[in-house]
Amino acid sequence: MANGQIGNATEKKLYDFLTSHLLVSFFSTSCESCLPVMDGLNNFLTRHTLTNSIVLFDSTDNNTNFLKDYFKGSTPVFTMPKKLMQKEFSVFGVPSIFLLNKLGQVLYSELGYSDETFHHIESVLLRTIK
């Protein structure tokens, strides 16, 4: 995955958040199908507190604090317009989730969401940790 710029008002790039792995989630608050995946991510991060992750979402800045509170500090949250998601990361649909290894290579990706999404991510994470 490209080492794109995070959000509009930050100097950070994606790989600044990369450790042994990084779970990258792209959402939009205008996307109804994003709500279940946001809940799934929140539950996953509550169960797997050592998961390194970042959330990039298309919304107004007013929702930033709401989403930071929602995730209770378990993941950094940044506002990112869909056009910037496309430009920086070639993400053309939300929700989108990517699991990267320490080299920034994609180990798992999913556009959309299913009940099995975080089970698959957990399986890949467990295999890469061993």
ChimeraX attribute file (.defattr): number of C-alpha atoms within 10 A of each C-alpha:
attribute: neighborCount
match mode: 1-to-1
recipient: residues
	/A:1	16
	/A:2	12
	/A:3	14
	/A:4	16
	/A:5	20
	/A:6	24
	/A:7	21
	/A:8	12
	/A:9	10
	/A:10	9
	/A:11	9
	/A:12	14
	/A:13	15
	/A:14	19
	/A:15	18
	/A:16	11
	/A:17	16
	/A:18	20
	/A:19	14
	/A:20	14
	/A:21	22
	/A:22	24
	/A:23	24
	/A:24	20
	/A:25	22
	/A:26	25
	/A:27	28
	/A:28	22
	/A:29	16
	/A:30	13
	/A:31	13
	/A:32	12
	/A:33	15
	/A:34	20
	/A:35	16
	/A:36	14
	/A:37	22
	/A:38	22
	/A:39	13
	/A:40	18
	/A:41	21
	/A:42	17
	/A:43	13
	/A:44	16
	/A:45	19
	/A:46	14
	/A:47	10
	/A:48	12
	/A:49	10
	/A:50	9
	/A:51	18
	/A:52	20
	/A:53	22
	/A:54	20
	/A:55	22
	/A:56	21
	/A:57	26
	/A:58	23
	/A:59	18
	/A:60	13
	/A:61	11
	/A:62	9
	/A:63	14
	/A:64	16
	/A:65	12
	/A:66	11
	/A:67	20
	/A:68	16
	/A:69	12
	/A:70	13
	/A:71	20
	/A:72	13
	/A:73	10
	/A:74	19
	/A:75	20
	/A:76	15
	/A:77	21
	/A:78	23
	/A:79	23
	/A:80	23
	/A:81	17
	/A:82	21
	/A:83	13
	/A:84	18
	/A:85	23
	/A:86	12
	/A:87	12
	/A:88	18
	/A:89	16
	/A:90	14
	/A:91	17
	/A:92	15
	/A:93	15
	/A:94	24
	/A:95	23
	/A:96	19
	/A:97	24
	/A:98	20
	/A:99	22
	/A:100	24
	/A:101	19
	/A:102	12
	/A:103	12
	/A:104	18
	/A:105	14
	/A:106	15
	/A:107	16
	/A:108	16
	/A:109	17
	/A:110	15
	/A:111	14
	/A:112	15
	/A:113	19
	/A:114	12
	/A:115	10
	/A:116	10
	/A:117	17
	/A:118	18
	/A:119	12
	/A:120	13
	/A:121	20
	/A:122	15
	/A:123	10
	/A:124	14
	/A:125	20
	/A:126	10
	/A:127	9
	/A:128	12
	/A:129	8
	/A:130	5
